[in-house]
């Protein structure tokens, strides 16, 4: 993937939203507020995808592709 231009299609449909507990902004079963000690921070997929179906993630010199499927699942590929 390195040098190829794989930018998301601006017209692509976004990922489905995760239903959240009323007012908490977190999915059901996830505690509201900052992550408890030993637990990673919560990021919403919508914040990563920003309305696109596919985005690229650059991590330690390697490009990865994060893609939302029509079924609402996420796929991360190298």
N, C-alpha and C positions, 0 to 999 in steps of 0.2 A: 504494500500500500504506500510506502514511503513517499515517492515523488509525484504520484498521480493526484489529480485534483478531484476529490470525492466530496465536494461540498454538498450539503443538503439542498434539496429542491425546495425553494421558497413556497411553492404551491402545494407541497405535500401536506396531507392531513396530519394533525398532531396526535399524540398518544391519549388514551382515555385517562380521565382523572380518577384518582383513588378516592373512594368515599371516605369521609372523615367524620370523627365524632363532632357533634355540634359544638362549635366555638373553640375547639382545641387546636385545629389545624393539623392534627396527626391522625393517621389511620386508626381504626378500632384496635384496641389492645396495646397501643403504644402510649406510654405516659406523656402527658403534656409537659411543656417546659423543656429546659436543657436536658440533654442525655445524662442518665445516671452514670456514676463512675463505672468504668469497665465496659460501657456500651458505646458503640460508634454513633456519631451525630446522624440525624435523619435528614436526608435530602429527598425532596419530591421529584419524581421523574419529569414532571412538567418543567421544573427549574432547569434540568439538564437538557431536555429536548427543545425547549423554547418554541413550541408550536410546530416543530419539524418531526417527521417520522424517523429520520436518521441524522445523527451527528457524529463528528469525528472527535476523538479524545487523544491528545498528545501526552504521553506519559513516558518519561525517562528516555526520550529519543525515539520512541516507537509510536506509530499511529494505530489506534483501535477504532472500530466503528460500533456505536451503540444504536440499535434499531428496535423500534416498537413494531410488533406484529399487529395484524388486524384483530387477533384474539386478545390483545392487550398485554401480551408478554414482552419481555425485553431480551434481546440477544446481543451479547458483546463478542465481537470477533476481532482478530488480529489482522 
